[in-house]
Amino acid sequence: MTPAVVRARDLRTLLAHYRWVLGFELMQEISGVLAIVRRGGLLLQLWQGRAHGPQVCAVPLGGEACVFRLHAELAAVARSALVEDAPRLQAWGAWEFSLCDPQGNRLVFSQWAVRGAEA
């Protein structure tokens, strides 16, 4: 699965947040340019760059990832209103929740629902 891309105004501080607050593991770093972080099977690319304001990043979950487990883990470590209360079943058939990072980026985690599942 291709990692979602998150643009950072300040890569160093954003990387610190993902590692030390949200519990992502650093996989690779090119200082001042790029960092690849992982939490379980979830990969993100953090790129230093000129973002034109905060962005919305779609983060599809696949494989063995579970939207409910990820939500519970992130909500427990973030300890703030940055993570939505609970995943919601969308009209198009995916469970979604979002997280806002300190630079204002909104990551929308989504996973297709099992047919016949109820909210």
Buried (B, 14 or more C-beta within 10 A) or exposed (E): EEBBBBBBBEBEEBBEBBBEBBBBEEEEBEEEEBBBBBBBEBBBBBBBBEBEEBBEBEBBBEEEBBBEEBBEBBBEEBEEEBBBEEBEEEEEEBBBBBBBBBBEBBBBBBBBBEEEEEE
